[in-house]
Amino acid sequence: MVLVCFLLDLRSLSPPLLRDIKQSLLQMANFYTISSKWRNKLDSLRDRIGLCYVIKNRISSSNELKVAYGPRGDYSLRDFHHAVNSLPTDSFSPVINESGSISCYDMKLASVLSDQVLYSWGGRDIVRKVIVLSSCLPETIDSALKETLTDAADKCVSVEFILLEQRSNHLSDIRANINTFSRCISDLDNCSFQCCLPEVKVFHGLVKRWLQDLRDDMEEPLQAHFIFNSNLAGSVKQISCNLSASVNHIIDGFNPCKTCRCHGVPLGNSEKTRIERPSCQVSGHELGAFDVIQNSVKVGENAILFMPSFQSSMKLQQASSPVNFNIIDRTNLGSLSEGLIFGNPYFVTPSASPEIEAASDEMDQLELNAQVFKGLCSALHSMDQGLICSSNCNVETMREATFNCYYILQPSDNGPMLLRRLAGSEEVLPFSDVNRFVAHSVPKEIEISIQSSLSKLESRDYSPVLYDRGFHQKLNLLVKESLQFGCVAPNRNDATCEPNPTNPDSTEVNARPISSVGVMVVYDEMSQLDQTAEERKKPTSIAEEWERLVANEVPVKYSPTKPKSGQSVILLSSPDNSKLLDINTTRILERLELPRQLKSKQGSPGNNSSRILDVANMSMKKPLIPFQPNQAADQGVTSSQLIRPSFQRLKRKHK
């Protein structure tokens, strides 16, 4: 954890230069608000920014140190903005020496590195850093200042001097002052010096560096090894590298919220608070109408701004089709850094728009749209250029964004174009190791050895068909091992006909397949592979089954499980199957009839439902003999026992 204190020498900073510095400080504060992570949603962002400046008192002509902003516990974006915007803009009072450069006064660095200012901020174990922004340098460092810097090193305090050169300083001896100052601090390990021109790119890089000092969630670079099949130089077959992200995603917008007046914490689930009375997330106390701040906006995860009204900003909505991309620039693809491209790529092909579909000459419009698309693609490909587009839609999330999203439209030789997301200025991360990378020189023998090693690698165009990730092989192996283990039937409830309170017709629906037919035979899930072969033998096997049931009373065991959609169900008494029965089966069916004592019980729905449950829950019972098609349609299931045929002689009535 690092606490950063900015020290501005307003006496040497011109109004335009001060304006750029103030803008950079505000950008750093904004990034710090949305870039940090919290372990808990109720945790607040700790304040680790200090801001001091040195001015010249016009009455006493003395140099004074002012503290514009100091860490006071929780970080307040609103208070820091107010402190930066309140910096005096009329304190520029340079003194030009004989050489034409700005003379430097006392920077009051000893007053900053004291128990009253810097050492009173934060705890004892915190690391502190002071960044001095000025347009002049002291000609020499006296013994008092050097002793102060040495004591700061013992207390783990680093000091960075940033000299913002004036554009007219090239005519003076500023270079001599820079060399002198660099020699004076060269023996101090906690001091660093940087000289730069006040340009937009320079300030952009400074902001990202300051943000890296403030953020405590910055991950260390990932260590990686790139291993080759042959030696690169001598016996070295690998190179060790650091992997660091080139792009940092930011939020797409700000969301309105409601907060409690006691702690300023968001209320939580908005849908729940509509039904129940809102309560404070910290204390748990119920809140009244006056205790809730209606107009608040959430910046990032937990930063809250209280607004007089926030009606103009709405919650990010789902993007609707079609998505509009505005062409704003044309760029050379050779100069485009691949590190600025992130996200999933999208193929772009010509299609019919609603305007074209509504036109009377639809076919002509479709052909014209395809021709224009192909002509644009060919023209861009011949120039090796692409189109930069802006849109208010984040294609990754398909949601509307408050800020612009930038994309690059890349052409191809004879096919579709490619749309890829481009990083904006807020999303680019600095490359800190570039100076160390450029400083190394490669000996000639190492270059020759590397070229010889690369020539041993096969050179071919990349085709994704040749580089599969092994998904199917691995999954197939897992399934094969699972089949060797055997089958474990999943736990499932037996078929019941209990009524569902949410569906009044559930009892009727569940009972209908059983009550409308005499019985249904459901094959178990593991025996479905044999179902096709059994259906082929159906005309001959059904007759033998009937003879076995009637003559020998030998039951056939079936699974009592509830039939699922897609399972095979054989209705023994269905009208279609009766046409396929042979002569023997037909004769047996003609000898069967419903006993009279069972006809009297068919009107009781309660008995029917209880017997349906019995049929579903019995594990081993003899299947019912189905009735004739004309009778089965009107009868319910009344018994699970075999119905024997009854052959009674007709008795003549005596007159």
N, C-alpha and C positions, 0 to 999 in steps of 0.2 A: 504494500500500500504506500503510495507516494503522495505527498502534499506539495503542490506547486504554488509558488508565489511569484507573481509578475511585478517587476519594478520598472516603471516607465520614467524616462528622463524627459519630461514635457518641455524643458527649456531648449532642447535641441531638435525636437520633432516638429516639423512644419505642419500646418493644418491639413494638407492633403495626405501626408504620411500618417498623421494621427488618425485620420478618418479610416485609412486602410487597416491600421492596427486595431482600432475599435471593432471594425467589422470582423476581423479575424478572431478576436476574443469572443464575440457573440456566437460565431460559428462553432468555436470549440465548446462553448457552454451548451449549445443546442445538441451537438453530437454526444456530449457527455450525458445528457438527459436520456437519450434514446438508445445509447450503445451499451450501457452497463446492465448487468443481470443481477437479479435478487434471488436469494435462497427462499424467501417467503414473499407472497404477494403483499403482505402488510408491512414488510420492511421498507424503510425509507432510504433514499440515496444519501450517503454520507457526504458531507461538504468537505472538499479537499482543495479548494481554490482560494488564493489570496491575491489581492490587487492593491499595489501601492504606487505612488508617483511622487516625483520631486519637482517642485516649482520654486520660483524666486519671488519672495515677498517684495512687492513694489514699494512698500512703505519703509521697511527696515533694510531692504536689499540683501536679505539673508536667504539662504537656501533652506527649505523646509520639506520635511517628509510627511506625506499624508497617507492614511490608510483608507482606501475607498471601499474595500470589501474584505472581510475576514471570515474564516470558517467558524460557524456557530452551531455545529451539530448537524442538522438536516440541511441538505442542499436546497436552495431556493433559486430556481431559474428566474423568477420575476425580480427578486432582489438583485441578482447579479446583473441582469439587463439594466436595471435602474442605475446601478453603480457605474457601469461602463458608459451609459449615455450621459451621465452627469459629470464626466471628466471635463475639466475646463479646457476650452479651445483657444483661449487667448494668452496662454503661458509661453508661447514661442518667443524666446528672447536670446538669440544666438550672439555670440561674441566672436568676431572674425579676427584671427591673429595675422601676423605679417605675411605668413605663407599662403593665406587665403582659405585656410581650413577653419572649422569651428573649434573654438577652444573649449576644453572640457572642464567642468567644475567638479566639486565633490559630489559623488553619486549617493551619499548617505547609505552606503552599503553596510557600514558598521552599525547603523541604527536599525537596519532591517534584521541583521544577524544578532539579535539581542533577545533577552528574556521578555521584553515588553511586546515584541512583535512576533517574530517567527517561532521562537522556542515556546511561546505560550499557546500555539495552535497545535491541536492534536495531542496524542499520547507520547509516551517516552520512546516506544518502539517504532514509531512511524519514521519513514524516510522522507527527508525534505529536500526540495530543490528550488533554487532561485534563478529566474530567467530575467536578465537585464536587457532591456530594449532601448537603444540609444543611437544617435547619429554622430557621436564623437567618442573618443577614447582618451583616457588620461595618458599624458606623455610618459609618466613613470608611476610605479606603484611604490608608495612609501612604506616604511617599516611597519607603521600602525595598520595599514590595510592588509599587508602581507601576514601579519600576526592574526588578524581577524579571519582571514581565509584559512589559515592553518588550523585555528581552533574550530572552524566550521567543518573541516575534514574529520577531526576527531569526533564530532557529533553526527557523522553520516549526513552531512549537508553538501550537496553539489551546487556549483555556481556555473551558469552558462551565460557568456557574453555574446550578444547578437548585435553586430554593427550593421545598421541600415545605411548604406552609402547614399549620399546625395549625388544627383547626376552631375553636378558641377565640380565634384571633388576630384575628377580625373586631372584637373589642372593644378592641383595643389600637391603637397607632399604627404597625402594621406597614407600612401603605401609605406612610407618610412615610419609613421606612427603605428601602423598595423604590425610591422616587423618588430618594433621595439616592445610593444605590448605583448606580443606572442612570446618573446624571449623571457619577459618578466614572469609569466604564469606557467612556463613550461615545466618548472620543477614542482608544481602543485598538481597532485593527481586528481583532486576534486574540481578542478577548473577546466573549462573548455571555451573555445572561441570560434565564432563563425561570422564571416563577412559575406553579405549578399546584397543584391540590388532589390529595391522595393518594387517588385513586379507581382502580377496576379498569381502566376505559377509558384513563385517563391512563397508567398503568403499561404497558398493552398497547401504546400508541403509542410510549412511550419505548423499549421493547424492540425494536420494529421499526426505529426510528431508529438505535439503537446497532448493530443488525445491519448496516444499510446502511453505517455507518462502517467496520465490520470487513471486509466482503466486498470482495474485489478483482476479482470477476468480474461486478460489477454493470454492466450495459450502459448506455450513455448513452441518453437518450430519443430515440426515432426522430423525425426531422424529417419533417413532412408538410405538404402544401398542399391546401386544399379550394378548388377552382376552380368558379366560377359562370359561367353564360352571360351574365348581365347584371351591371352594376355594383352593388355593395352600398352604398358611400358614396363619392361623388365618382367617381374613376376606379379605385377599388379593386375588383377582381373576385375576389380570393382572400384567404384568411386562413391564416396560418402557425401551426402547432400542434406540440406535442410529444406523442408517443404513448408511454405507459408502461403496463406490465402492472398489473392490479389484483389478480391472484391469483398466488400462488407455490405450485406443487405440492410436496407433501412425500411422503416414503416411506410405504408402507402397513404396514410392519412391520420387524422385525429378523430376520436370518437367522443361524442357528448356523454355525460354521465351525471348522476346525482350523488352528492356527498353529504356527510353529516357535518353539522356546524361545529360540533364539539372537537373533532379530531381532523376533519378534512379528508376522511378516507371514503372511497367509493362504497356505495351501499351493497353491492353484490348483484345477485340475479334480479334483473329488472322484471322478469315475468312473475317471480315469486312475490316481489314487493307490491305488485298490482293487486294481488289477492290478500296477502297478509300485511300487517302493519310493519313499516320499515324499522330496522334496528341498527344500532351502531355495530360495526364489525370489530371494534376494539373492546368496548365495555359490554356489549350485548344488550344495552338498554333500548327500549322502544322509543321511537322518535315521533314527534308530532309534526304538523305541517310547517311550523316555524323552525324546527330543528333540522330541516333538510334544505340544502342549497340546490336549487333546481338547475341553474345554469353553470355547469362546470364542464371542463374538457380534459380528457386524459391524453397526455403526451407520453408515448412509449408505454411501459408496463405500469408504472406507479406514480409518475409525475402528474400533478393536478394543477390546473390553472382555473381560478374562479373568474367568471366572466359576467359582465352586466347582462348580456344576452348571447345565446349561441344558436340562434335560429337558422343562420345561414349555412351552418355546417351540419350535414346529415351523416348518418352512419353509412359506411361503405356498402353499396348495393351490389348485387350480382350483375355482371355485365350481360348485356343482351346482344343478340346477333342481328345484323352484322356489326363487326367491330371496325371502327374507322382508324386508319393510319394516315397521318399527314406527312407528305414528303417535304423535308425541310432542307436537305443538303445532299451533295454528291461527293463521295470520298474515294480515294485510291485504296484498293484492297491490299496492295503491297505495303502500305504504310500503316495499316490497321494492326494494332497489337492484339494478339490472341488473348492476352491476359485481361482485356476489357470485355470479353464476350463470356457470358454465363447463361445458365438456364438451359431448358430443352429447346432444340431447334425444331422448326415446323416447315413442312413442305408447303409451297405456295403454287397452286395450279389455277387456271382460269375456270370460273364458274358463272352461273346465271344469277344476276342480281334481281331483286324484285322489280326494278324499273324495266329490265329487259323482258321479264316474264309477262309484264302487263302490256308490252308493246304489241302492236298488230303484226309487225314484221319480225316476229320473235326469232326465227331461224337466221335471218340476216344479222340481227343484233348479236346473237350468240357467236356466229362466225366472225363478226367484226371484233368482238371482245377477245376471242382466241388469237386472232391475227395481231392485235395490238399488244397482247401479252407476249407473244413470241417475238415480235419485233423489238419490244423493250428489253427482253432478256438477251437477245442477240447483240443489241447495241451496247448494253452494259458489259457484256462478256468481251466484246472486241476492245473496249477501252480499259478492261480490268478494273472496273469501278463498281461500287455499290451505292445504294440509296439509304440515307439515314432518315428514319421515320420517328415520329412522336405520336403517342396515343395516351388517352386517359384510362386505359385498360391494362391491367396486369394479366397477361395471357397465362402465366403460371397458375394463378389463383382464380382466373376468370371473374375478377371483381373490379369494380371501378376504383380508380386511384385519385387522390386529391392532387398528387404531384405528377408531373410528366414522366412517362416511361418511354425510353428510347430503344429503337430496334435498328438492325442493319438488314437490308434486303440484298442478298447475294445472288447473282445470276449463275446460270450454268450454260454449257455449250449448246445442248439441244435437249432440254428437259425442264423440269420444274425449278423454280427459284427456292431459296432458303431464307427463312426469317429467324433471326437470332436476337436475343436481348443484349443491349449495350449498357455498360455501367455509366451512371452519371457522375458528376464531379463529387457528389456527396458519398458515393459508394466506392471510390477508388482508394486503395490502401497504399501507403508509401513502400518503396522497395529499399530497405535499409542497407542491404549488402552490395549495392551496385558499385560503390567506390572500391571496396575490397576486391570485387570481382575484376574490375578493370585494371587494378594496380598490378596484377600478376602478368608476367611474361612467360611464354612457352618456349623452351629450348627446341632447336631444330630436330634433334634426335627423337624427342618425344612426339613431335608432329609426324615424323616418318613412321614411327612405331604404331601410332594410332591409326594412320591411314592404312597400314598393312593389316591391322586387326579388323578394320571395318570392311576391307575388301573381301574378307572371308565370310561375311554375312551375305545371305541371299537378298538381292534387291528385287522387289516386286511391288506392284500396286496393291494397296490395301483393299481387301474384299471381306466384308463381315461374314460371308459364308465360310471362309477358311478359318475363322477365329471364334468358334463357339465357346461359350463359358462352361459347358458341361452340365447344364441344368437337367436335360432329359436323361443323361446317363446316370446322374446321381439319384434322381427321383425313381427311375426304373429299378435301380438297385435296391432302394428302400422298399418298394412295392414287392419285389421278389423275396426279400428277406421276411417281409410281413406275411406273405403267403406260406412260407415254410413254417411259420409259427402256428398257423392254423386259424380257425375262425372263432371269434368270440362274439356271440350275438349281442347287439346293443340292448340295454334295458329299455323296455317300452311297456306301457300299461296295456292290460288286456282290454278287449273291446267291451265297452259298457254302453248302456243307454241312459245314463243319468242325465237329467236335463241340465243344460248350461244356462246360468242366469243371464248371461249376455246375449244368448241366442235361444229364444223360446222354442224354435223349431228344431233344436238339435236332437231331441229324443225322436222326433218323427223321422228326421233324416237318417239317423243311425239305425233305426229299426226297420226302415223300408226295405233294404236289400234282403233281410231275413224274413219279414212278414209276407212279402209278396211272392216268395218262392219257398218251396218246401225246405231246401237246405242248399248251402253253397259250400263247395270244397275248395279251400285255399291252400295252395302249395307253399311250402316253406321257401324262404328267399334263397337258400343254398341249393334247392332242387330245381331252380328255374332252367338250368341248362338241359335237364331231361324233359322239359315240358314239350318241346317241339316233337321229339320222337314219340311221346305218348299220344299226342294229338293225331299223328299219322295212323296209329293203330286203333283209333277211337271206334269206328264202326263194328269191329270184331270183338274188341275187349269189353264193351259195355254189356253185350249179351251174356258173356261169361260171368261178369260181375253180378248181374241180376240173378242169374241162376245160383251163384254161390251164396248171395244174401238170403234168397228165399228158401232154398233147399237146405243149406248147411248152417245158416245163421252165423256166418263168419264175417265179422266187421272189418272194415278198412280204416286204419288210423290216419287221421289227418291233423294238420296243425290248426289249433284253435285261434291262431293269431288273427288280428283284425286285418282285413285286406287293405292294401295301400293302392294308391293310384299307380298304374303301370304293372301291377301284379296280375297273374293269370287266374281267372276265376271260371270254374266249370259249373254250369248250372245243369244238374242231372235231369231236370224236368222241363227244360226250356223247349218251346215249340219247334225251334230250328233243329235241335238235336233229335227230336222224336222222328223226324223224317228220315234220319239216317239209320234208325234202328232196324235190325233184321227181323225176320219172321218170328223167331223164338222169343225175342224180347217183347214184341208186340202182343203175342199171346199171353205172356205173363202179366203185362200191364192191363189187359182186358179182364183178368181174373181178380184184380184188386179194386176195392172200393173203400170209401171212408166209413168207419164204424159209426153207428147212430149215436152212441154215447159221446163221441167226440164232437159231433155237430152241434150239440146243445151248449158246449163250452166255448164256441168260437166267438160269441158276442161279447165276452168279458175282456176289456182292454187291459185290466190289471193283471189277469192271469197270463195274457200274452207277453207283457213286458217282463214279468218274472221268469217266464220260461225262456225268453230271449237271452236273459242274463245267464240262465243255466247252460244254455247251449254255448255261449261265448266263453264261460269259465271252466267248463269240463275239459279235462286233458285227454281222457280216453273214454269215449262213449260210442255206441253204435250209431252210425248215421241214419237219419230218417229216410224212410221210403217216400219219395216224392209222389204227389198226387198227379192226376191228369192235368194238362194245361188249363182246361176250362174250370177246374175246381181250385187249382193252386192259386189262381189270381185272386180268389175271394177268401181264402183261408189263411189264418195265422198259424204260427208254430205253437203247438200245444203239448208236444211230448217229444222226448229224445229217444224213446224205445222203438224197436222195430214193430211195424204194423203188419200183423199176419193176415193173410187173406182169409175170408170167411165164406164158406160154401154152404148156404142154407137152402133147403128145398122149399119151394113155394107150396104153401098149404092152401087147399081149396076151402073156400068158405061154404058152409052148409046153408042152404036156403031155408 
